[in-house]
Every structure is written in C-alpha cells, then in structure tokens.
Amino acid sequence: MINIPNLKHVSGELNVMGNQEVNESHFPSLETIKGDLIIAKSGFKKLPPKLNHIGGRVIISKSDPQSLVNDLIRASENGMIQGGNYFCD
C-alpha cells in the first residue's frame, strides 16, 4: 500500500491504475499534478481533498464510482483539469 501524507506536488503523472488499496485518503496534502492522473480501477471514490490543479488528463474506468465521476465533472467545470476526463475502457 502507498501512503504519502506530505506529498504536495507531482511534476509528472500519478498512476495508481488497478490498485484497489490506494485511494484519495493516501494523498491528503496533494495540491497539484502537472501531468496525468490515472486512477482507473483504483480505490478512489473522489479526488484528494486539497487537489486544485491537474495539468494533464484524468483517466478513470466506466466501472469507477459515480461519486468520483461527479467530483471530476465539478473539477472540470471549475477549470481544475487542463487535459479533460477520459475512460480507459
């Protein structure tokens, strides 16, 4: 399992695809990701609480929770996600 409570910035992509044991609570301080956020089929149910900028795409699965999809829609509408939202399947 991964737990990075002090991580604030990722200068590239963050990829936890398929890792059901990893979720938003493992990144409580994360504010920015300059690349893609790939969380398809992971344990994410929403975006990390302090995340305010994603420079790339967000990639999820059609089977991911609706709560995550709703969070991504709000983030996109607020201009937080620069590259758009995509389904991997």
C-alpha positions in Angstrom: 0.0 0.0 0.0 1.1 3.6 -0.7 0.6 6.4 1.8 2.3 9.8 1.2 0.7 12.2 3.6 3.2 15.1 2.9 3.2 14.9 -0.9 2.0 18.3 -2.2 3.2 18.4 -5.8 3.8 15.8 -8.6 5.8 17.2 -11.5 4.8 14.3 -13.8 1.9 11.8 -13.9 0.4 10.0 -10.9 -0.6 6.5 -11.9 -2.3 4.1 -9.5 -4.4 2.3 -12.1 -5.8 -1.0 -10.8 -4.5 -0.6 -7.3 -7.7 -1.0 -5.2 -5.8 -0.4 -2.0 -5.0 3.2 -2.9 -7.5 6.0 -2.6 -7.8 9.7 -2.0 -7.1 9.4 1.7 -3.5 8.4 0.9 -2.8 11.8 -0.6 -4.3 14.3 2.0 -1.9 17.1 1.2 -1.7 16.7 -2.6 -2.4 20.1 -4.3 -1.0 19.9 -7.9 -0.2 17.3 -10.6 1.5 18.7 -13.7 0.8 15.5 -15.8 -1.9 13.0 -16.0 -3.8 11.5 -13.0 -4.5 7.8 -13.8 -6.9 6.4 -11.2 -8.9 3.9 -13.2 -10.0 0.8 -11.3 -8.2 2.1 -8.1 -9.8 2.7 -4.7 -10.6 6.4 -5.4 -14.1 7.5 -4.7 -13.4 11.2 -5.1 -10.4 13.4 -5.8 -7.9 14.2 -3.0 -9.3 17.0 -0.7 -6.6 19.6 -1.4 -6.1 18.9 -5.1 -6.6 22.1 -7.1 -4.7 21.6 -10.4 -4.2 18.8 -12.8 -2.1 19.8 -15.8 -2.9 16.7 -17.9 -5.8 14.3 -18.3 -7.7 12.3 -15.7 -8.2 8.7 -16.7 -10.8 6.6 -15.0 -12.9 3.5 -15.7 -16.6 3.3 -16.6 -16.9 1.0 -13.5 -15.5 3.6 -11.1 -17.9 5.0 -8.5 -20.4 7.7 -9.6 -19.1 9.9 -6.7 -15.7 10.0 -8.5 -17.4 10.9 -11.8 -19.4 13.7 -10.1 -16.2 15.1 -8.5 -14.4 15.1 -11.9 -17.3 16.9 -13.5 -17.2 19.6 -10.9 -13.4 19.9 -11.1 -13.7 20.2 -14.9 -16.3 22.9 -14.7 -14.1 24.8 -12.3 -11.1 24.7 -14.7 -9.1 22.5 -12.4 -8.4 19.8 -15.0 -6.5 21.0 -18.1 -6.5 17.9 -20.2 -10.0 16.6 -19.8 -11.5 13.4 -18.4 -11.2 10.1 -20.2 -12.4 6.5 -19.8 -9.8 3.7 -20.3 -12.5 1.2 -21.3 
